[in-house]
């Protein structure tokens, strides 16, 4: 669309109710005095044509699908980051546990060997003393 697309369009005039009376029919109650005061200040600075001129909404607004997918992607990236941190912690714990298993296995083997050595020493002492 861009600027070339806007050249062929006829600008709509703003509602005459705002210009003539300053009041707009408001069945939902969102156009209160404070809102209207801010709107009038803005229109006095930018001119009433600012209501209908400027870039088309499609040129600068994302679609709801794009916004939803960007939000889902952001959450997914954050979840992946957290899970990778957990994985690193788990991997470190696995390495530490493997070392602990090796140490305990070594200690158990040594204790069994020491016990066997002591048993054979006792047996030899009794055989020598006879």
Backbone as ProteinMPNN parsed JSONL, in Angstrom:
{"seq_chain_A": "XXXXXXXXXXXXXXXXXXXXXXXXXXXXXXXXXXXXXXXXXXXXXXXXXXXXXXXXXXXXXXXXXXXXXXXXXXXXXXXXXXXXXXXXXXXXXXXXXXXXXXXXXXXXXXXXXXXXXXXXXXXXXXXXXX", "coords_chain_A": {"N_chain_A": [[0.85, -1.177, 0.0], [1.504, 1.634, 1.081], [2.694, 5.036, 0.393], [2.009, 5.575, -2.258], [-0.36, 4.211, -2.627], [-2.029, 5.686, -1.033], [-2.374, 8.052, -2.338], [-4.432, 7.89, -4.202], [-6.705, 7.808, -2.68], [-9.619, 9.243, -1.19], [-9.747, 11.537, 1.349], [-11.597, 11.132, 4.294], [-13.945, 13.243, 5.947], [-13.821, 14.377, 9.312], [-16.178, 13.381, 11.888], [-18.994, 15.509, 12.056], [-20.205, 16.043, 14.434], [-18.313, 16.261, 16.462], [-17.001, 18.596, 15.73], [-19.077, 20.501, 15.721], [-20.738, 20.385, 18.137], [-19.138, 19.233, 20.071], [-19.823, 16.985, 21.371], [-20.317, 13.468, 21.451], [-22.384, 10.785, 20.569], [-22.554, 8.263, 22.991], [-22.985, 5.28, 23.849], [-21.692, 3.352, 25.445], [-20.288, 4.658, 27.424], [-17.579, 5.401, 27.24], [-16.53, 7.745, 26.247], [-15.884, 9.944, 28.076], [-15.798, 13.116, 29.916], [-13.095, 13.677, 30.481], [-11.706, 12.162, 28.549], [-12.698, 13.403, 26.219], [-11.692, 15.967, 26.558], [-8.918, 15.546, 26.344], [-8.867, 14.577, 23.739], [-9.788, 16.851, 22.311], [-7.678, 18.652, 22.868], [-5.571, 17.304, 21.573], [-6.536, 17.315, 18.933], [-6.534, 20.041, 18.477], [-3.833, 20.582, 18.358], [-2.898, 18.85, 16.295], [-4.733, 19.035, 14.286], [-7.958, 18.456, 12.814], [-7.92, 16.803, 10.626], [-6.123, 14.837, 11.223], [-7.445, 12.733, 12.25], [-8.246, 11.159, 10.139], [-6.092, 10.908, 8.432], [-2.726, 9.789, 7.718], [-0.719, 6.77, 8.219], [-2.086, 3.684, 7.003], [-3.883, 1.368, 9.02], [-3.121, -1.318, 8.624], [-0.511, -1.065, 7.817], [1.117, -0.567, 9.984], [0.214, -1.987, 12.17], [0.34, -5.144, 13.741], [-0.946, -8.315, 12.828], [-3.442, -10.184, 14.632], [-2.824, -12.877, 14.701], [-0.067, -12.875, 14.17], [0.849, -11.458, 16.415], [0.045, -13.254, 18.448], [1.553, -15.513, 17.752], [4.141, -14.484, 18.005], [4.183, -13.995, 20.759], [3.862, -16.649, 21.691], [6.193, -17.785, 20.637], [8.138, -16.314, 22.039], [7.605, -17.168, 24.681], [8.182, -19.869, 24.357], [10.902, -19.791, 23.703], [11.906, -18.755, 26.114], [11.165, -20.87, 27.853], [12.73, -22.933, 26.768], [15.263, -21.897, 27.324], [15.25, -21.974, 30.134], [14.944, -24.736, 30.522], [17.325, -25.663, 29.36], [19.14, -24.609, 31.185], [18.399, -26.102, 33.431], [19.102, -28.622, 32.424], [21.881, -28.374, 32.197], [22.511, -28.176, 34.909], [21.602, -30.687, 35.775], [23.245, -32.365, 34.226], [25.73, -31.727, 35.36], [25.281, -32.693, 37.954], [24.984, -35.407, 37.373], [27.58, -36.061, 36.507], [28.957, -35.56, 38.905], [27.754, -37.505, 40.535], [28.54, -39.832, 39.23], [31.301, -39.764, 39.758], [31.161, -40.055, 42.53], [30.127, -42.651, 42.705], [32.289, -44.086, 41.61], [34.257, -43.527, 43.554], [33.091, -44.709, 45.85], [32.94, -47.357, 44.993], [35.667, -47.939, 44.718], [36.426, -47.599, 47.421], [34.915, -49.641, 48.627], [35.978, -51.933, 47.388], [38.608, -51.727, 48.308], [38.171, -51.958, 51.071], [37.174, -54.608, 51.189], [39.413, -55.982, 50.223], [41.266, -55.272, 52.216], [40.055, -56.498, 54.417], [40.197, -59.185, 53.632], [42.975, -59.448, 53.519], [43.61, -59.045, 56.257], [42.31, -61.248, 57.324], [43.75, -63.353, 56.176], [46.234, -62.814, 57.329], [45.696, -63.281, 60.058], [45.123, -65.972, 59.903], [47.596, -67.003, 59.083], [49.101, -66.319, 61.334], [47.988, -67.952, 63.309], [48.623, -70.422, 62.259], [51.406, -70.4, 62.347], [51.881, -70.196, 65.039], [51.132, -72.655, 65.958]], "CA_chain_A": [[0.0, 0.0, 0.0], [2.448, 2.752, 1.136], [2.243, 6.384, 0.054], [1.412, 5.581, -3.59], [-1.733, 3.763, -2.463], [-2.807, 6.721, -0.342], [-2.611, 9.196, -3.221], [-5.697, 7.734, -4.89], [-7.818, 7.764, -1.729], [-10.227, 10.512, -0.792], [-9.768, 11.623, 2.806], [-12.927, 11.354, 4.87], [-13.978, 14.344, 6.902], [-14.153, 13.886, 10.649], [-17.596, 13.558, 12.218], [-19.347, 16.905, 12.312], [-20.655, 16.195, 15.819], [-17.198, 16.738, 17.293], [-16.716, 19.97, 15.368], [-20.166, 21.44, 16.005], [-21.206, 20.442, 19.524], [-18.149, 18.715, 21.005], [-20.361, 15.798, 22.034], [-20.467, 12.303, 20.596], [-23.235, 9.776, 21.201], [-21.655, 7.313, 23.649], [-23.808, 4.329, 24.598], [-20.875, 2.536, 26.361], [-19.705, 5.504, 28.465], [-16.118, 5.53, 27.177], [-16.175, 9.096, 25.832], [-16.201, 10.836, 29.189], [-15.283, 14.488, 29.785], [-11.629, 13.662, 30.469], [-11.303, 11.692, 27.223], [-13.029, 14.43, 25.229], [-10.768, 17.083, 26.764], [-7.637, 15.139, 25.756], [-9.075, 14.518, 22.29], [-9.842, 18.222, 21.791], [-6.312, 19.187, 22.915], [-4.801, 16.659, 20.511], [-7.015, 17.806, 17.635], [-6.119, 21.437, 18.288], [-2.414, 20.563, 17.985], [-2.634, 18.103, 15.069], [-5.763, 19.317, 13.284], [-8.981, 17.415, 12.742], [-7.616, 15.851, 9.553], [-5.3, 13.757, 11.765], [-8.323, 11.584, 12.523], [-8.415, 10.322, 8.946], [-4.879, 10.828, 7.631], [-1.667, 8.998, 8.331], [-0.573, 5.437, 7.636], [-3.193, 2.762, 7.189], [-3.683, 0.491, 10.178], [-2.426, -2.531, 8.225], [0.894, -0.787, 7.577], [1.931, -0.537, 11.202], [-0.319, -2.904, 13.171], [0.531, -6.564, 13.49], [-2.198, -9.073, 12.897], [-3.605, -10.91, 15.892], [-2.1, -14.148, 14.574], [1.362, -12.587, 14.319], [1.082, -11.129, 17.829], [-0.094, -14.478, 19.221], [2.697, -16.374, 17.467], [5.325, -13.869, 18.619], [4.099, -14.276, 22.189], [4.123, -18.078, 21.888], [7.615, -17.994, 20.367], [8.887, -15.749, 23.161], [7.45, -18.078, 25.814], [8.883, -21.106, 24.041], [12.336, -19.509, 23.827], [12.194, -18.665, 27.542], [11.075, -22.225, 28.404], [13.918, -23.656, 26.319], [16.401, -21.357, 28.072], [15.156, -22.516, 31.492], [15.208, -26.176, 30.457], [18.758, -25.84, 29.122], [19.815, -24.363, 32.465], [18.157, -27.311, 34.241], [19.888, -29.713, 31.838], [23.279, -28.181, 32.598], [22.61, -28.539, 36.325], [21.448, -32.14, 35.878], [24.47, -32.962, 33.693], [26.773, -31.55, 36.376], [24.959, -33.614, 39.047], [25.276, -36.761, 36.893], [29.042, -36.216, 36.558], [29.338, -35.653, 40.325], [27.287, -38.796, 41.059], [29.417, -40.864, 38.656], [32.547, -39.736, 40.545], [30.858, -40.613, 43.843], [30.018, -44.104, 42.528], [33.654, -44.596, 41.446], [34.936, -43.458, 44.863], [32.518, -45.715, 46.741], [33.359, -48.662, 44.479], [37.069, -48.088, 45.115], [36.476, -47.787, 48.875], [34.381, -50.97, 48.937], [36.981, -52.911, 46.954], [39.74, -51.625, 49.24], [37.75, -52.523, 52.361], [37.128, -56.063, 51.038], [40.8, -56.456, 50.129], [41.875, -55.127, 53.546], [39.48, -57.534, 55.278], [40.775, -60.458, 53.203], [44.378, -59.432, 53.956], [43.638, -59.25, 57.709], [41.901, -62.638, 57.561], [44.873, -64.23, 55.846], [47.29, -62.583, 58.327], [45.295, -63.991, 61.272], [45.251, -67.405, 59.631], [49.022, -67.308, 59.095], [49.625, -66.223, 62.703], [47.573, -69.127, 64.039], [49.351, -71.585, 61.722], [52.796, -70.291, 62.778], [51.949, -70.417, 66.473], [50.881, -74.069, 66.313]], "C_chain_A": [[0.894, 1.238, 0.0], [1.827, 4.074, 0.724], [1.565, 6.417, -1.317], [-0.045, 5.158, -3.505], [-2.608, 4.818, -1.829], [-3.168, 7.88, -1.273], [-3.968, 9.104, -3.903], [-6.904, 7.754, -3.973], [-8.333, 9.16, -1.422], [-10.304, 10.517, 0.723], [-11.19, 11.883, 3.281], [-12.863, 12.536, 5.827], [-14.35, 13.787, 8.262], [-15.63, 14.117, 10.944], [-17.907, 15.001, 12.585], [-19.812, 17.103, 13.74], [-19.543, 16.731, 16.713], [-16.949, 18.212, 17.024], [-17.822, 20.914, 15.853], [-20.503, 21.518, 17.49], [-20.155, 20.002, 20.526], [-18.648, 17.482, 21.734], [-20.56, 14.694, 21.012], [-21.421, 11.349, 21.297], [-22.355, 8.644, 21.748], [-22.459, 6.312, 24.475], [-23.003, 3.517, 25.612], [-20.192, 3.357, 27.45], [-18.197, 5.65, 28.408], [-15.656, 6.923, 26.783], [-16.529, 10.085, 26.941], [-15.551, 12.211, 28.99], [-13.763, 14.524, 29.7], [-11.12, 13.228, 29.094], [-11.535, 12.781, 26.18], [-12.084, 15.62, 25.352], [-9.415, 16.767, 26.126], [-7.753, 15.087, 24.24], [-9.087, 15.917, 21.683], [-8.454, 18.858, 21.786], [-5.467, 18.617, 21.786], [-5.22, 17.18, 19.143], [-6.605, 19.25, 17.405], [-4.642, 21.517, 17.894], [-2.201, 19.959, 16.602], [-3.633, 18.402, 13.955], [-6.723, 18.146, 13.178], [-8.706, 16.406, 11.64], [-6.743, 14.695, 10.051], [-6.134, 12.529, 12.117], [-8.378, 10.629, 11.339], [-7.158, 10.206, 8.112], [-3.846, 9.983, 8.367], [-1.633, 7.614, 7.735], [-1.811, 4.591, 7.907], [-2.86, 1.833, 8.349], [-2.892, -0.753, 9.809], [-0.932, -2.303, 8.044], [1.72, -0.81, 8.849], [1.403, -1.438, 12.309], [-0.053, -4.333, 12.77], [-0.828, -7.243, 13.552], [-2.246, -9.811, 14.229], [-2.847, -12.232, 15.855], [-0.609, -13.937, 14.776], [1.681, -12.276, 15.779], [1.029, -12.381, 18.697], [1.116, -15.385, 19.014], [3.992, -15.804, 18.045], [5.342, -14.115, 20.117], [4.408, -15.73, 22.493], [5.601, -18.39, 21.665], [8.46, -17.49, 21.529], [8.804, -16.664, 24.383], [8.211, -19.369, 25.585], [10.393, -20.931, 24.177], [12.728, -19.426, 25.303], [12.151, -20.038, 28.198], [12.307, -23.04, 28.029], [15.153, -23.202, 27.086], [16.421, -21.937, 29.499], [15.498, -24.003, 31.492], [16.682, -26.467, 30.197], [19.565, -25.591, 30.391], [19.631, -25.564, 33.389], [19.023, -28.461, 33.751], [21.353, -29.589, 32.235], [23.479, -28.562, 34.062], [22.519, -30.049, 36.505], [22.705, -32.84, 35.366], [25.611, -32.866, 34.7], [26.538, -32.506, 37.553], [25.248, -35.063, 38.645], [26.773, -37.021, 36.956], [29.5, -36.382, 38.01], [28.931, -37.011, 40.902], [28.133, -39.944, 40.509], [30.744, -40.927, 39.413], [32.323, -40.358, 41.92], [30.756, -42.138, 43.767], [31.411, -44.716, 42.394], [34.394, -44.609, 42.783], [34.43, -44.541, 45.814], [32.904, -47.127, 46.303], [34.806, -48.942, 44.877], [37.172, -48.368, 46.624], [35.981, -49.18, 49.269], [35.386, -52.057, 48.558], [38.167, -52.923, 47.915], [39.383, -52.251, 50.589], [37.693, -54.051, 52.292], [38.533, -56.65, 50.988], [41.504, -56.384, 51.484], [41.367, -56.222, 54.484], [40.054, -58.903, 54.917], [42.226, -60.556, 53.65], [44.476, -59.708, 55.456], [43.264, -60.696, 58.059], [43.057, -63.588, 57.28], [46.023, -64.038, 56.828], [46.964, -63.32, 59.618], [45.495, -65.499, 61.09], [46.707, -67.834, 59.67], [49.579, -67.269, 60.51], [49.226, -67.448, 63.519], [48.306, -70.364, 63.571], [50.787, -71.581, 62.215], [52.887, -70.62, 64.265], [51.699, -71.872, 66.85], [52.082, -74.9, 66.291]], "O_chain_A": [[1.024, 1.857, -1.056], [0.605, 4.225, 0.705], [0.641, 7.204, -1.523], [-0.883, 5.688, -4.233], [-3.816, 4.841, -2.066], [-4.137, 8.601, -1.034], [-4.598, 10.13, -4.159], [-8.035, 7.72, -4.458], [-7.574, 10.129, -1.398], [-10.867, 9.599, 1.32], [-11.895, 12.737, 2.743], [-11.828, 12.788, 6.444], [-15.115, 12.826, 8.353], [-16.262, 14.963, 10.313], [-17.167, 15.633, 13.338], [-19.814, 18.235, 14.224], [-19.785, 17.545, 17.604], [-16.715, 18.991, 17.948], [-17.532, 22.006, 16.342], [-20.548, 22.614, 18.05], [-20.245, 20.346, 21.705], [-17.967, 16.979, 22.628], [-20.921, 14.946, 19.862], [-21.286, 11.121, 22.499], [-21.499, 8.128, 21.029], [-22.595, 6.486, 25.686], [-23.59, 3.024, 26.575], [-19.563, 2.774, 28.334], [-17.578, 5.987, 29.417], [-14.485, 7.25, 26.973], [-17.378, 10.957, 26.757], [-14.84, 12.432, 28.009], [-13.202, 15.31, 28.937], [-10.213, 13.848, 28.54], [-10.664, 13.048, 25.352], [-11.716, 16.22, 24.342], [-8.832, 17.614, 25.448], [-6.837, 15.506, 23.532], [-8.46, 16.146, 20.648], [-8.083, 19.528, 20.822], [-4.735, 19.348, 21.119], [-4.375, 17.456, 18.291], [-6.354, 19.649, 16.267], [-4.247, 22.43, 17.169], [-1.417, 20.486, 15.813], [-3.392, 18.052, 12.799], [-6.354, 16.996, 13.419], [-9.196, 15.278, 11.697], [-6.633, 13.675, 9.371], [-5.605, 11.428, 12.265], [-8.539, 9.422, 11.52], [-7.158, 9.449, 7.142], [-4.072, 9.529, 9.489], [-2.423, 7.301, 6.845], [-2.493, 4.768, 8.917], [-1.692, 1.553, 8.619], [-2.068, -1.208, 10.602], [-0.156, -3.256, 8.112], [2.925, -1.053, 8.788], [2.095, -1.634, 13.308], [-0.2, -4.7, 11.605], [-1.737, -6.789, 14.247], [-1.218, -10.032, 14.868], [-2.289, -12.657, 16.866], [0.046, -14.719, 15.466], [2.668, -12.773, 16.32], [1.866, -12.559, 19.582], [1.645, -15.955, 19.968], [4.843, -16.555, 18.522], [6.392, -14.411, 20.688], [5.133, -16.025, 23.444], [6.194, -19.167, 22.414], [9.396, -18.166, 21.956], [9.813, -16.91, 25.045], [8.818, -19.907, 26.511], [11.082, -21.808, 24.698], [13.762, -19.963, 25.702], [13.012, -20.348, 29.021], [12.865, -23.753, 28.864], [15.994, -24.021, 27.457], [17.471, -22.336, 30.002], [16.244, -24.477, 32.349], [17.232, -27.417, 30.754], [20.556, -26.275, 30.646], [20.575, -25.998, 34.049], [19.608, -29.191, 34.551], [21.994, -30.585, 32.571], [24.478, -29.187, 34.421], [23.266, -30.629, 37.292], [23.183, -33.791, 35.983], [26.372, -33.818, 34.873], [27.493, -33.067, 38.091], [25.702, -35.858, 39.468], [27.197, -38.084, 37.409], [30.33, -37.24, 38.309], [29.684, -37.603, 41.675], [28.414, -40.91, 41.218], [31.255, -42.014, 39.681], [33.172, -41.094, 42.423], [31.239, -42.839, 44.655], [31.689, -45.752, 42.997], [35.076, -45.58, 43.11], [35.214, -45.205, 46.493], [33.165, -47.991, 47.14], [35.133, -50.044, 45.319], [37.909, -49.258, 47.049], [36.562, -49.823, 50.144], [35.613, -52.993, 49.325], [38.669, -53.983, 48.289], [40.183, -52.978, 51.177], [38.117, -54.724, 53.231], [38.818, -57.669, 51.616], [42.239, -57.296, 51.863], [42.138, -56.804, 55.247], [40.365, -59.695, 55.807], [42.668, -61.61, 54.107], [45.312, -60.5, 55.891], [43.833, -61.288, 58.976], [43.314, -64.513, 58.05], [46.727, -65.0, 57.136], [47.851, -63.924, 60.221], [45.966, -66.198, 61.987], [47.035, -68.888, 60.214], [50.431, -68.085, 60.862], [50.014, -67.939, 64.327], [48.588, -71.261, 64.366], [51.344, -72.646, 62.48], [53.85, -71.247, 64.707], [52.027, -72.278, 67.964], [52.01, -76.098, 66.568]]}, "name": "protein", "num_of_chains": 1, "seq": "XXXXXXXXXXXXXXXXXXXXXXXXXXXXXXXXXXXXXXXXXXXXXXXXXXXXXXXXXXXXXXXXXXXXXXXXXXXXXXXXXXXXXXXXXXXXXXXXXXXXXXXXXXXXXXXXXXXXXXXXXXXXXXXXXX"}
